[in-house]
Amino acid sequence: MSKDKKTKNEAATSGVSEALKSLSGFIQKGARTGDVEKIPTGYFNLDFAINFGTLPEDFEVYGSKHKVYDPKKPVGIPCGRLVHLYGAEGSGKSYLCYRMAGFAQRMGHKVAWIDTEQSFSEDLAIINGVDIDELLYSDLHNLEDPDKIYYAEDVMDGIVNLVKSGVKLVILDSVANLVPKARMEAEAEQQYVALLARLLSENLGRIVQWAGAKDAVVVFINQLREKPGMMFGNPITTKGGRMLNHNSSLSMEVSKCPKNDSPWIFVEDDRVPGGKRLIGRNSKIRFDKNRFSKPFVDQKGNPMSVSIPIYYEPYFPNIEEILFDTGRQQQIIKVRTEIYKWIDSITGTEYKAEGKDAFLNLIRDDIEMRKALLADLKKNAEENGNPLPPEIIQYDPDVVIKRVEATEEDIEEAEKISEKKGKKKSKMNLSEEIEDLDKTLEV
């Protein structure tokens, strides 16, 4: 290095040092984010895919040396970020957020739920482990002044104030039902172009900044819309313009599993005609955007999705899968060359099987093993301070609930019921659809 160049480098280094002193608090040397707290969704495969861009079994083969999985720390949605969760009606968006709310509460955090749709379900919230008595809740109506209505502008301010006050998780359900003040006070025939999109564009930046400053998670639930008059390209969009996706660190689409993918969950029940009872369905989640990991794709580069069960009642016929996933999460169930193994910490009994399905059969068929594994999981979680899924908390191993395969007639009947519910909800949002017909500008 020449003398002149060395002198210039020393001068530059000195200048940067002086700048760092004057900008203390605004900028620092080094860009490592450190140990960021995460709020689980309670679906281990989904949480793992969010953080590592792969499923747990693939991580052991294709995992990155730059990311290490620590079973003593929950995986899930990193705090300090904005999350966009969208999908068709009845796909499971609110259900997923109930689970997040329950986990956040069990981790000792305050949670707020802003219900613009008047659709909050106490039953589903409780099923997913939410303490509804401790939940901060708003349905945009003032109990002391029934004539007072809260507008979209009030919601934006409210979210910022909640985050600033220390609330760890804020859930807005949903963006589609936010009504700006000008629209609320106007006559029905008055037209507004992209009013909500402009409002979000002006306010999302400050919500993101405060979420980052306070290490909070803000979740915006959204609905799908069709772009009127679309001849080419994808006609499906979401309410509120493009800035919502732009400001989100994680954007996930929730959709119902198709008919050919065993969507409906039935269990044996002699009390109903046919001996089968519909208790839930399967949904799938695809990442539209994920800043926390590599793309979630297969070895050919095709986007993948994570399947999750959505229960309408507190029955969990797939409890063996939940016990297995939690055991893998805590790494008390170990795997090597496709041999899964767990050792009972009390008796020292070893259980092992070749392949995941065979190990699941062990859990399913051996009630003593199931009880021992349940006790081991609870003990391990208590020692490490990790919250457990609500299914494990509510599970009684002496109660056997058997899942049964659905016939084509069962599936068709379930689809009819779902379709009727969807049409009913679509009518509720008719005014928003009409407004979208006049929307020609995306912000």
N, C-alpha and C positions, 0 to 999 in steps of 0.2 A: 504494500500500500504506500502510495506517495505521501510525502510530508504534508502537501497542501490538502489532499483528500482526508488524511487523518485529522488535520486541524478542523476541517469542515464538519466531520463526524462528531468530534468532541464538542464543537459549538452547538451542533444540533441537539446532542444529548443534554447539554447544559440547558438549552432553551426549553426542551420538553420537561425537564425536572422543575424548572421555574414555573412553567405553565401548570404542572400537576399541583404545585403548592398553591397557586392562586385559584385553581379549580377544585380544590379539596372538597369532597362531598358530592361533586357533580360527576367526576370521572375517576376511575381507578386503574391501576395497572393489572392486567390479567382479566380474562373473560370467562373463567370457570364459574358455572352457576352454583356449585356446591351441592349440598344435600337438600334437595327440594322436597317438601312434604307432598304426599299424593293422597287423593281421595278415591278409594276403590268404587267400582260399579258393582262389585260382588260377583261378577262373572270372570273367573280367573283367566280364561282364554282371551277374553276381550281386554282385560286390564294388561295382560302380558303383551298382546298385539299393539296396544297403544304405546307402551314403553319401549318395546324391542323390535316391532315390525315383523314378528314371527310368532308362531305358537310355541308353547313350552317344550314340547318334544323335539321340535326342529331347532330350538335355540342351542341345545346341547351339541348339535351337529354343525350348525351354521352360525352360531353366536359370534358376536364381535368381541375382540379383546378389550375394546374401549368401553364396553358396558358389561358390568358384572351384576348378576342377580343376587340379592341378599334377602333370604326368606324372612329375616327378622324385621324387614321394612315393607309396608304395604306397597303394592303396585297399583296404578290407576291413573287418574287425571292429575297432572302436576298443578300445584297451587300457583296463583298469580296470573291466571290466563282466562281468556274468554272462550267459551265452547258453544258451537252452533249444532243443534240437534234437530233434524228435520225428517219428515216422512209423511205418508198418507195417514188418514184418520184410522185409529184403532191398531196401529202397527206396534205400539209399545213404547212410545217416546216418554210419556209421563211415568210409566211403570219403571223405566230405567232410572229416571230422576228420583222416584221414591226410594229406590235402592241406594242411590248416592246420598240422599238426605239422611237415611237411616245410618249408613256407615259414618258419615261426618258427625252425627250426633254421638254415636258410640265412641268416637275418637275425642269427644269432649268439646266439639265446636258448636257454635250457634249457626242455625240454618234458617233462611227466609224463603217463603214461597209466595210469589205474586201471581194470583189466579185471575187472568183476564177473561177466561172462558167460562167461569163458574162451573168448573168440571172437577174440582178436587174431590177425590174419593177417600174417605176415612178408612174404609175397609181395605182397599189396596195399599194405602199408606202403612197401615198396621201390619198387613201381611209381609211387607218389605222392611219391617223393623223400625218404622218411624215413630218417635214419641210425639204424638200429635198435640199433647198438652204443652210441650216445650217448643214446638215449631212456631216461628214467627210467620204469621199468615195475613195476607191482604187480598180481598176480592174487589178492590177499588170502590167500595162503598163505605161511607162514613156512618158508623152506628149512631153517633151523637147528632148528626145532621143528615137525615135521609135524602135531602135535596142536593147534597154536595156530591159531585162526580169527579173522579180523578182522571185526568187526561193522560195521553202518552207522554207529554212533557213532564207531568208530575211523576210518572213512573221512572223516567230517566233520572230525575233528581233523586227520587227515592232510592234507586239502586246505588247511586254514588254515596248517599248518606249512610246506607246500610253497610256498605263496604268500609267506609271511613270509620264507622263506629266499632268495627271489629267482627262483623258477621263473616264467617268463613266461606259459606256457600249460599249464593243467591240464585234462585231458579225463577225464570219468567215463563209462564205457561198461558198464553203464547204470544209471539210477535204478531201473528195474523190478526189478533183481536185488539191490538192497540189502536186507539182512536185519537188523533190529534185534536186539539181544542177547536181549531177552525172547522174541522169536519163535524165535530159533535154539535157545534152551535149553528151550523149552516142548514139551509133548507135542503130537502132530499134531491131536488133537481140541480143544485149547484155542483159544478164539476171541479175536481182538484186532480192535478197530475203529479203522481209520485210524491205526495205530501209526506207520507210516512218514511219513504226512502230518504228524503232530504233531512227529515228530523233525525233519523238514525245516523246518517252521514255526519251530522254536526255534533252528535253526542257520544258515539261509540268510542272515539279517541280518548275522551276523559274517563270513561268507564274502564277502558283497558289500562290507562295509566294508574288509576287508583287500585285496580285489582292487582297490578304488579307491585305497587308500593305496599299494599297490605297483605300480600300473599293470599288473596281470596280467589275463589272460582266463581265465575258468573256464567250461568247456562241460559242460553236463549233457545227455547223450543219454538219450532216453526212448522208451518204446513206447506204442502205442495200446491202449486197453482198451474194452470195451463195458460200459456201465452196465446191470446186470441189472434186468429188469422195466420198462425204459423204454417207455412207451406213446406219449409225445409228446416233441418236441424232439430235439436231437442226442444219440444214444445213445453217441457216441464220446467218450472222455476219455483222460487220461494218468495214469500212476501218480504218487502222491505229493501229491495235493491241489492246491489253487489257489495256494499261496504261491510255488511254483516259477515259475509264469508271472508272478505279481505282482512278484517280485524280479528277473526277467530284463529286461535292456534290449533284448534281441533274442530273439524266439521265432519259429522257422521250422519249418514242416511239410514234410517230404520225402516224396514219393509217387511211385510208378511211373507212367510215362506209360501211358495206356489203349491198348488194342489198335488203335484207329482213328487213333492218333497216331504210328505207326512207332516203337514202343518198342525193338525189338531191333536190334542192330548186328551185321551179318555182313560178312565180308571174303572175297575169293577165296582158295581154298586147294585145290590139286589133290590134296592128300594125304588129304582126307576125302571120304566119299561125297557126291555131289551138287556137289562143288567149292565149298561154302560152309562157313565156320566161324563159329560164334557166339562173339564176343569181348566183348560188353557189351550194355548197354541204356541207354535214356534215362530220366532221372527229372526231376521238376519240383519247384521250391521255391516255397512261398507264405509270405508274411510274416504271421504271426498278430499280431505286435507288433514295432514298430521305432521306438525313441526317437531314432534318428540322422538321420532324414530325414522328408520328407512321405510320405503313404501311396502305395504303389506300385499305382496304379490307372490305367485308361485314361481317355480324354477324356470318357467317360460315367460315370465313377466306379466302374466294375466292377473288382474285384481282379484283378491279373495275377500270373502266375507266371514263373519263369525256368527254362528247360530246361537240363539239364546231362548230359553223357555219363558213364556209369559203366563203366569197363573192368575186365574180369577178368584180362586178360593185357596185357603191354606192347606193344600194337599201337595205333596212333593214326591211323586212316583219315581223321579230320577235321583233320589237322595244318594244312591250309591255313587253317581257321577259327581255330585256335590262334595261328598266325603272324599272321593278320589282326588278331585281338583284341589281341595283344601289341603289334603295330605301332600300333594306334589308342591303346592305353594309353600308350605312349611318345610318341605324337603324331608319329611319323615318317611314318606314313600319314595324309595329310590329306584332308579332304573339303570341297567347296564346291559348292553347288547340285547335289548328288548325283553329282559327279565325284570319284572317289577317286584319289589320286595319291601315288606314292612315288618318290623319287629316290635311286638307288644312290650312297652316299657315297663309294665307291671310283672307279667309272667315270663317274659323273655321268649314267648312263642314266635316262631318265624313263619310268615305267610308270604308265598311267592308264586308267581305264575308267568308264563310266557305270553307277552302281549297284553295290551290294555284291556281288551274285551274279556280275556280270561280272568284278569285281576278284578274287574268289575263284577264278574260272576261270583267270585269268592265273597266279595262284600255283600252281594245280593242274597246269596244262599246260606251264609253262615251268620246267624243272628248274634252269636257270642263274639265273633270277630267284629261285627258291625258295632256292637256296644263298646268293645274295647277300643276300637279306632276312634269312635266318637269321644270317649273319655280322654284319649291321648291328645286329640286335636284341641279339646277345650283346655286341657292342662297346658299344652304348649303355647296356645294363644294367650292365656293368662300370664304365663311367665314372660313372654315377649311383648305383651301389651298390644297385640294385633287384634282388631275387631273381626268377629266371625260372621259369615253370611247368615241372614235371618232364618234360612231353612234349617241350619244346624242348631241355632238357638231354640227354635220352636219344635224341633224333631223329637218324637217319642219312638225309640227303637222297638218298643213292644207293639206298636200299631203298624200293621203291614198293609200298605196300599199298593195294589198291583195295577200297573199300566197295561192296557189291552190295545191291540191293534184295531184301527177303525176300518170298517167296510166302506165301500164306495157310497152306499146309502147314507152312512153316518157322516161322511165328509161332505156330501151334497147338502144334507140338512144343516150342518154347521155353517157352510158357505152361505146358505140362504139367510140364516140368522145374522151373520156378519154383514151381509149386503144390506139388509134392512136397517141395521144400526148405522151403517155408513151413509145411506140415503138420508136418514133422519138428521144426522149431524151436518150433512152437506146443505140441507135446507136452512139450518141455523146460520150458515155462513153465506147465504145467498146475496146479502147486501154487499159483502166484500167482493164476491165474484162479479157483481154488476159494476162495482167501482173499477175492478181490474180491466173491464172491457174498454174503459176510457184511458187506460194507462199506456202511454206511448213512449214514455221516457224512463230509462233506468239510470239511477244515480250510483 
